[in-house]
Amino acid sequence: MYFGLSEDQIFFQDNVKKFLEDNAPLDLIRKISKGEDLNQKNEIHSGIINLGINNILVPEEHGGLGLDLLFATAISQSIGGAVAPLPYCGSYVMAPIAIQIGASKLQKENIFNEMSSSNIKFGIAFSEYFGSRDSSSINFSNEKINGKTIFAIDCDYATDVLVSDASGKIGIVSIEDKNIEIIDLITVDKTRTYKEIKFSNANVEILENTKKNTDAIEKALDAGRIITAADTLGASQAMLDKAVSYSKERKQFNRLSLVGSEMCIRDRHMCAEMTADLEPCYSLVWHAAHSFDNNDDDSKLMACHAKSHISEVAKMVSKKATEVHGGMGFTDLLGLHFWFKRIGLNRQLLGAPEIVRNEAAKAQGL
């Protein structure tokens, strides 16, 4: 029995991959990571919106494509492979899922109609729910929000941010509210931005269906972890492909390494090990995405497995791929570090492996 991406999913994936190859080459990624060519960054974002990724999970009745998470996962692999400087996981995956489950009928109608026309874009600030810090807390009271949240994602083009408190209640806060302060966080991953947001009696609209349950935030987190795993998978495959290519042309003392040389054999053994460990991750992340929409019993467990396992495999791939390149692997000229750092930050994003494994244990009643 064949289990893999459908022709339509591959079509979406290839379109995004081709667009990013043409419009977001490594030299441009390097400039954007330094805060240069931001107009070009905006053009990349506009172009990817024109491909329809903002509408992947928006219901058809509200102007969206109404597709499932496996489509979104296929696209995420392409984005990770290109280390694209784009909002995606939060704005176009977690947000519509949280709205679909947590909002009232009227809220959904208003928000989705605006999302489908790209008038509303969301950042996501859920760290208080799954990984709160002693110095951070979020409080909702009388349609006001106070406190601080860290590691808000996808805020670059956001008009609003979805914020959760420790209980899983979700609120919508306008980025333009004068009673919030947004601070850039410095991370190793310069291809994307992360924010700390402080709220001082800012206005908030609570998603009405999250007052009594945490289904919305749990499902949004599951989806976000699967999408992050897919992004990591794409980045890992890119590093592996570069390692394989370099191992075929590696030079020592201005001469190509001989096929039977010790260095050549070592490199090819490492490439084989990386391939053997990475290949099963495709079926894992695809199955997790399929389970999200088709198997509620396994959805949480598979999302946790995908995020934690691929984080570990990708850590190994990023190290070995860099090692295959020798000293060149550490240079900015080669640019391998962009994928290396993205994999490293993805490992921590939306829960480090130990946090996610703990959730997997709880999901099994352990």
N, C-alpha and C positions, 0 to 999 in steps of 0.2 A: 504494500500500500504506500502510495506517494504522499508525503506530508511536506509541504513547502508553500512558497508564495504562489498565488494565482497569477495569471497573465496580467490582469488589471493591476494587481499590487506591484508587480515587477515594472509595469508601464509607469506608474506613479514614481516608483523608486528611481528608475532610469532617467526620467525627465528631470527630477531634482538633481541627480548626480551630474547630468550633462550641463544643466544650468550653472551649477556651482563650479564645474571644471572650466567653463567659459568665462564666468564672471567673478569668481573668487579664487584666483590662483594664489600660490604661496607668497609671492612677493607682495600682493595686496593684503593678505592676512597679516604679514609682518608689519606693514605700515599701519593697519588698523589697530594692531596690538599696542602700537606706540602712540595711539591717539591721533594719527594722521589719516588723511583721506576719508574723513567721516561722511562726506557727501557720497562717496562711492559705497560706503557701508549702507547708507540710506537707500541707495539704488538697488543694492543686493536684496535688502528687505522688501522693497516695493516689488521687485521682480519675483521673489518667492511667493509673495501674496497673490500676484497675478496668476501663479500656477495653482492657486486655490488651497494652499495648506492651512490657511486660517479657517477654512470651512469644512475641513475633513470630518470633524465630529459634531458639527452643528446640524441639528435635525433638518430634514428636507422641508418640512412644513414652515420652517423659518428662514428658508433661503440657502441652507447649507447643503452639503453633499450627503450627510447622513451615513457615513461609512463607519466601519468598526475599528477597533484598536490595532488590529493586525495591519491595516493600511497605514496608520500613523506610525507603527513600529518600523515598517519597511522604509518609510521616508526618513525616520530618525537615523537609520544605518547610513544613509547617504550623507546626512548632515554631519554625523560624527566622522565619517571617512574624509570629509573635506575640511574638518575643523572650522565649519562655517560660523561666522560671528553673528548668529541669529538667535532671537527668542523663539522657542518652539515648545519645549516640554511643559512649561507653565502656561503660557499664553494660549496655546492652541490645542492642548491636550487636557491638562489638569483642570483648567478653568471651565470649559464646556461640560466636563463630566460633573464637576462640583455643582454647576448651575442646574444641570439636568436632574440631578437627584435631590439637591438641597433647596431649590427655589420653589416658590409657589407658582401656580399656573400663570398668573399675571406677570410675576417677575420674569419667568422664563420667556414669555412672549415678548416683553419689552427688551430684555437683554439680548436674546438670540437674534432678534431682528436687527439690532444695532451691531452685533458681532459679525453677522453675515455680510454687512455692508462696510465692515472694517472701521466703524465709528467708535467702537469700544474695543479696547485691548487690555488684557489683565496681566498684572504681575501677581506673583504668588508668594505669600508669607505665612507658611504653615509650621515653621520650626517650633513654635510654642507648644504644638500638639505632640510632636514625636521626639523632640530633642531640646527641650527648654533649658535655659541657662539660669543660674542663680541671679544674674544681674538683669534678666529679661522677664517681662510678664506682660500679658495683655488683659485688659478689663473692659467689658462692655457694660454700659449702664445708661438708661434713659436716652437711647439713640446717640450715645457718645462713646468714643473709644479713647483709652489712655494706656500708656505703657510703651514698650520697645520690643521690636522683633528684629532678629538678625537673619542673614542669608536669604533675603527676599530675592527671588529670581525673576528674570524676564521683565524687568521694569524699564528697559530702554525706551520702548515705544508705547508704554502703557498709559492709558487714560485713568485707570482705576487699579486698585490692588485688592485681592481677596486675602483677608486676614483671619486667622483662627485663634481662639483662646485655648487653654489647656483642656477644656472639656470637648473640643471639636466643633463648637459653634462658629459659624463663618459669617463674616461681615464684609461689606463692600465699602471701600473708602476711596474718594476721589484723590488723584495725585495732585490736583490743583488746590486742595484744601489748605488754607493758610496755617492750620494748626498741626501740620505734620512737618517733620524735618527728615530729609533723605540724605544719607551719607554713603559715599562710595566705600566699599570694602576692598582692600588690597589682597589679591590672591595670586597664586602662581599661574592660573589660567587667564591669560590676557585676551583670549578670543571672545569671552563673554563677561558681563558685569554682574556684580552681586551687591546688594544694598543692605544697610541697616536703616530701619525706619522708626522714628520716634513720634508718638501720638500724644498730643496735649489737648484733650477735650475736642477732638475732631469729630465731625459728623460721620455716622456709620449707618448703613442699611443692612439689617440682619437678614440672611436667607431664612425664610420662615420655616422651612421644613427641617432645619438643623437645630431647632430649639429642643427637640425631644430625642434625637438620635444622632449617631456619628457616621451613618452610612455614607454621606456625601464626602466627608474628608477621607474616610478609609478607602473608598473606591478611587478618589482622586490621587491619593498617595500610591495605591497599587499601580495605577496607570502611569504615574510619574516615574516610579521605580522601573517599570518595564521599558519605558521610553528611554530612560537614562542608561539602562543596560544595553539597549539597542545602539545608542549613541556611542557607548564604550566599545561595543562590538565592531562598529564601523571604523572607529579610530584604531582599534587593535589590528584589524585586517589591513588597514593602510600601512601601519608600521611593519607588519609581516611582509607585505608585498614589496616594500622598500628594502627590507633586509634581504629577501630572496634576490631581488634585482642587483643589489650591491654585491652580494656574495659571488655573483657571476662575473663581475668586472673588477673585483678588489685587486689593488696593486700593492706590491711590496718592492721597494727600491726601484720604482718606475717600471715594474714588470707585472703582468697579470699573474696571480697566484696559480701555481700548477694544480691540476685537478686532484692529484694525489698528495698534495702537500698537507702538512699537519694543520695549518691554518684553514685551508679550504675545507678539509674534512670536518673540522670543528664547527665552522660556520654552517655547513649544510646539515650537520646533526642538530644544531640548535634550531635551524629553520624547520626541520622535520618535527622536532619536539613541539615547537610553537603551533604548527599546523595541526598536529594530533590533538593538542589540548583545546585549540580554538574551534575546530570544526564542529564538535558536539554542541557548542554554545548557540549555534544557529537554531537548531531544533528546540533547544531549551527556551530561548527568548520567543520564538514563534509560538510554541505551545503555551507559554505564559500569556501571550497576547490573545490567543484563541480562547483560552480558558476564561479570560477576563469577561468576554461577552457570552460565552456558551456553557460555562461550568462554574456556577457560584460556589460549589463546595470546595473546589481546588483553587479558586481565583487568588485568594490571599497567599496561600502557600506557594503557588507557582511564581507569583510576583516576587516574593521574598527570596526564593531559590534563585531566580534569574538574576536579581540585583546582586546578591551576595556572591554567588559562584562566578559570574562574569567579572565582577570586581577583582576577584583573586586571580583568575586566569589572565586578565588584562594587565595586572601588575607584573606578572611574570613575562608576558609578551613584550611589554614596554621596556623592561630591563634587558632582555635577551636581544631584541631588535636593535637596541642602542649598542649593545656589546658587539654585535656582528659588524657594525659600522666602525668599530675601533674608535680612535680619537675623534674622527670626523663626526661621530654620533652626538657629540656634545657641543658642536659649533652651531652658531646662529645661521651660518651660511647654508648648512644642510636643512635646518628648520625642523628636525625630528622632534625637538623639544616641545613643539606646539601640541603634538599628539600625546607625547609623554605626560605633559602637565594636565591636559584635558582628562586623560584617563585617571590621573591621580586625584583630581578634584571630583570627578564623577563618582569615585569610590566613596567619598564622604557625603555627597549630595543626597538629600532626602533620607539620610540614615546610613551610617557606616556599616560594614558587614556584620559586626557583632550586634548592633542594634536590630538589624533586619533579621538576623538569625534568631534572636530572642523573640521577635514577633512571630516568626515561623513556628517556634516551639509552642508559644501560647495558642496559635491557631490549631495545633494538634492536641491541645489539652495537656501538654507536658509541663 
